[in-house]
Amino acid sequence: MIVMGRQEVVAPRVAKTARSSRSSRRTKVWVAAIIVALALGYLGYSAFRTMTGLYYMTITELEVYVPKVPNEMVRVGGPVVPGSIQYNSREGRISFKIAEEKAPGKTIAVSYKGEVPDTFRPGLTVILVGTYSPEQRFLDSVVLLTKCPHSYIPG
């Protein structure tokens, strides 16, 4: 609104066309639909990942990850190396080695103090949570889980 002397001059409003109004509304609907689809996709991905089990790093992935984030808790898994299991009943500690599934010659030493699962045995894949020392190739584990075999074979 412009005031000239005593008379007010009102600038004419530019009327939106029906076409631009519809395309603006259509764009907003598409943006909202994309956001909803992305949110649902993320929720589906998260649920699928959780249902398929715990994710764990392999020894190779561990060796790449740990130098970037030292002294962090890590989750690593691999089969227990046969002949490497040693129990220390006085300390309640078990020591063993796990191997890389795709490269069985690559191993790390593990020490765990706590309840050992009944299904723990050589050759079975275990999932461990603990701190890793790359210099000593040693994992001090606070969690020991056994991965369920794909099929049950009665003993």
C-alpha positions as a printed Julia matrix, in Angstrom:
155×3 Matrix{Float64}:
  0.0     0.0     0.0
  1.45    3.34   -1.07
  0.21    6.57    0.46
  0.24    9.66   -1.76
 -0.94   12.73   -0.04
 -4.29   11.82    1.46
 -5.18    9.2    -1.08
 -4.14    5.6    -0.65
 -3.11    3.68   -3.69
 -3.34   -0.06   -3.34
 -1.12   -2.16   -5.57
 -3.12   -4.8    -7.41
 -2.58   -8.34   -6.2
 -1.4   -10.83   -8.72
 -3.87  -13.67   -8.76
 -2.38  -17.17   -8.81
 -3.55  -19.2   -11.68
 -5.39  -22.4   -10.94
 -2.72  -24.3   -12.83
  0.23  -23.13  -10.67
 -1.79  -23.78   -7.51
 -2.49  -27.37   -8.59
  1.13  -28.09   -9.55
  2.36  -26.66   -6.24
 -0.06  -28.89   -4.35
  0.93  -31.9    -6.47
  4.64  -31.26   -5.73
  3.95  -31.15   -1.98
  2.06  -34.45   -2.16
  4.95  -36.12   -4.05
  7.53  -34.84   -1.56
  5.43  -36.12    1.36
  4.98  -39.5    -0.37
  8.73  -39.83   -0.95
  9.48  -39.0     2.7
  6.94  -41.59    3.9
  8.33  -44.21    1.49
 11.9   -43.58    2.7
 10.83  -43.83    6.35
  8.97  -47.1     5.71
 11.93  -48.46    3.76
 14.3   -47.68    6.63
 11.97  -49.32    9.16
 11.7   -52.4     6.96
 15.48  -52.58    6.55
 16.0   -52.24   10.31
 13.45  -54.95   11.1
 14.91  -57.31    8.49
 18.44  -56.79    9.81
 17.31  -57.47   13.38
 15.37  -60.59   12.37
 18.31  -62.07   10.5
 20.47  -62.05   13.62
 23.32  -60.13   15.11
 25.72  -58.5    12.75
 29.35  -59.15   13.55
 32.65  -58.31   11.9
 34.99  -60.86   10.46
 38.65  -60.82   11.5
 39.56  -59.01    8.28
 36.91  -56.33    8.89
 38.07  -56.03   12.5
 41.66  -55.37   11.42
 40.47  -52.54    9.15
 38.02  -51.03   11.67
 39.98  -51.06   14.97
 42.84  -48.72   13.94
 40.2   -46.09   13.1
 38.42  -46.42   16.46
 40.81  -47.76   19.12
 39.57  -48.94   22.56
 35.98  -49.34   21.34
 33.82  -52.38   22.08
 33.6   -54.5    18.94
 31.47  -57.46   17.88
 33.45  -60.1    15.99
 32.67  -63.67   15.03
 34.22  -66.77   13.6
 34.53  -70.5    14.11
 36.37  -71.77   17.21
 39.71  -73.28   16.17
 39.82  -77.0    17.15
 42.49  -77.76   19.76
 42.76  -74.14   20.93
 40.35  -74.25   23.9
 41.94  -73.91   27.35
 39.96  -73.65   30.61
 41.34  -71.96   33.71
 38.98  -73.22   36.4
 40.69  -71.21   39.15
 39.96  -67.88   37.39
 36.8   -69.06   35.66
 38.31  -68.01   32.35
 38.34  -69.72   28.97
 40.87  -68.97   26.23
 40.62  -70.05   22.61
 41.18  -68.88   19.05
 38.69  -68.01   16.35
 39.41  -68.12   12.64
 38.34  -66.17    9.6
 35.62  -68.23    7.89
 36.96  -67.58    4.38
 40.63  -67.77    5.37
 41.0   -70.37    8.18
 44.71  -69.59    8.63
 43.92  -66.09    9.9
 43.16  -66.31   13.65
 42.93  -64.17   16.77
 43.25  -65.2    20.42
 40.26  -64.71   22.71
 39.9   -64.65   26.49
 36.48  -64.75   28.14
 35.43  -64.85   31.79
 31.85  -65.83   32.46
 29.19  -68.41   31.74
 30.04  -70.51   28.69
 27.03  -71.55   26.57
 26.24  -75.29   26.53
 26.53  -75.36   22.75
 30.11  -73.99   22.76
 32.45  -76.41   20.97
 35.32  -76.46   18.44
 34.31  -75.58   14.9
 31.12  -73.78   15.94
 30.81  -70.09   15.03
 30.8   -67.8    18.05
 29.98  -64.1    18.32
 32.07  -62.12   20.8
 31.84  -58.59   22.18
 34.94  -57.05   23.7
 38.02  -54.89   23.21
 40.61  -55.86   20.62
 44.36  -55.3    20.8
 45.71  -55.31   17.23
 49.35  -55.46   18.39
 48.76  -58.73   20.26
 45.93  -60.0    17.99
 43.96  -60.55   21.2
 40.28  -59.98   22.06
 39.28  -59.55   25.72
 35.63  -60.61   25.48
 32.81  -59.69   27.87
 30.08  -61.48   25.86
 30.22  -64.97   24.32
 27.34  -66.15   22.14
 27.15  -69.27   20.02
 25.59  -69.02   16.61
 22.87  -71.61   16.08
 23.69  -74.24   13.48
 21.49  -74.32   10.37
 20.26  -77.8    11.18
 19.97  -79.78   14.37
 21.93  -83.01   14.51
 21.13  -85.09   17.61
 24.21  -86.22   19.57
